[in-house]
């Protein structure tokens, strides 16, 4: 069974940095796409960033220039380097892995940015 597991969340001050990690387990093949979504209390889940196996990357406008997504295809892992964090970045961050038309989600990791 394919599972995604996020880690690296925590509490940081505004302007600080944090790196999230996501590892896919139980998959025989590398994910076609790996990405990050986030959901703040009372708000809808929103797209943050995605990186495809071929290297193509897309970011949400709200994080462009501050966040960097990367992946290690050999490890089937994805990372999200978050810089210049803002209080509005506070949310539960979810890792996404996509392969063969199926989406796999992690349980989420909490990121809290204090002002």
C-alpha positions as CSV (number, residue, x, y, z in Angstrom):
1,X,0.0,0.0,0.0
2,X,1.3,3.4,-1.0
3,X,1.7,5.9,1.9
4,X,3.0,9.4,2.1
5,X,4.5,10.7,5.3
6,X,5.3,14.3,6.0
7,X,7.6,15.7,8.6
8,X,9.4,18.9,9.5
9,X,6.5,21.0,10.7
10,X,6.7,23.2,13.7
11,X,6.5,26.6,15.2
12,X,8.6,29.4,13.7
13,X,8.6,33.2,13.9
14,X,7.6,35.3,10.9
15,X,10.5,35.7,8.6
16,X,12.0,32.4,9.6
17,X,12.5,29.3,7.6
18,X,11.3,25.7,7.8
19,X,11.8,22.6,5.6
20,X,9.2,20.0,5.1
21,X,9.9,16.5,4.0
22,X,7.7,13.9,2.4
23,X,8.6,10.3,1.8
24,X,6.6,7.8,-0.3
25,X,6.6,4.2,0.9
26,X,5.2,1.1,-0.7
27,X,5.6,2.3,-4.2
28,X,7.6,0.3,-6.7
29,X,7.9,3.3,-9.1
30,X,8.7,6.9,-8.6
31,X,5.7,9.3,-8.4
32,X,4.9,11.1,-11.6
33,X,4.2,14.2,-9.5
34,X,4.9,15.1,-5.9
35,X,3.5,18.3,-4.3
36,X,2.3,20.1,-1.3
37,X,-1.1,21.5,-0.3
38,X,-2.1,23.3,2.8
39,X,-5.2,23.9,4.8
40,X,-5.8,26.5,7.4
41,X,-8.6,26.2,10.0
42,X,-11.9,27.2,8.4
43,X,-10.4,27.5,4.9
44,X,-10.3,25.3,1.9
45,X,-7.3,23.2,1.1
46,X,-5.1,25.1,-1.4
47,X,-2.3,24.2,-3.7
48,X,1.2,25.2,-2.7
49,X,3.7,23.6,-5.1
50,X,4.2,20.6,-7.3
51,X,7.2,19.0,-9.0
52,X,6.9,16.5,-11.8
53,X,9.3,13.6,-12.4
54,X,10.6,15.4,-15.5
55,X,11.6,18.4,-13.4
56,X,8.7,20.8,-14.2
57,X,7.7,22.9,-11.1
58,X,4.7,25.0,-10.4
59,X,4.0,27.3,-7.4
60,X,1.0,29.0,-6.0
61,X,1.4,32.8,-6.5
62,X,1.2,33.2,-2.7
63,X,4.4,31.3,-2.1
64,X,6.4,32.0,-5.3
65,X,9.8,33.4,-4.6
66,X,9.7,32.2,-0.9
67,X,9.2,28.5,-1.2
68,X,11.2,26.0,-3.1
69,X,10.1,22.5,-3.9
70,X,12.5,19.7,-4.8
71,X,12.5,15.9,-5.0
72,X,14.8,13.0,-4.8
73,X,13.5,10.5,-7.3
74,X,15.8,7.7,-6.0
75,X,14.3,8.1,-2.6
76,X,10.8,8.9,-3.8
77,X,10.8,11.9,-1.6
78,X,9.8,15.5,-1.9
79,X,10.9,18.6,0.1
80,X,9.5,22.1,0.6
81,X,12.0,24.7,1.7
82,X,10.0,27.6,3.1
83,X,11.7,30.9,3.6
84,X,10.4,34.3,4.7
85,X,7.5,32.7,6.4
86,X,4.4,34.7,7.1
87,X,1.6,34.2,9.6
88,X,-0.7,33.5,6.7
89,X,1.4,30.5,5.9
90,X,0.1,28.8,9.1
91,X,-1.7,25.7,8.1
92,X,-1.5,21.9,8.0
93,X,0.7,21.0,5.1
94,X,-0.1,17.8,3.1
95,X,2.1,15.9,0.8
96,X,0.7,14.6,-2.5
97,X,2.1,11.8,-4.6
98,X,0.5,11.0,-7.9
99,X,1.1,8.0,-10.1
100,X,-0.9,6.2,-12.8
101,X,-3.9,8.4,-12.2
102,X,-4.1,8.0,-8.5
103,X,-3.4,10.5,-5.8
104,X,-1.9,9.6,-2.5
105,X,-2.0,11.9,0.5
106,X,-0.1,12.1,3.7
107,X,-1.6,12.8,7.1
108,X,-0.3,16.4,7.3
109,X,2.2,18.3,9.3
110,X,1.4,21.5,11.2
111,X,3.2,24.6,10.4
112,X,2.6,27.6,12.7
113,X,4.1,31.0,12.0
114,X,4.0,33.5,14.8
115,X,4.1,37.2,14.4
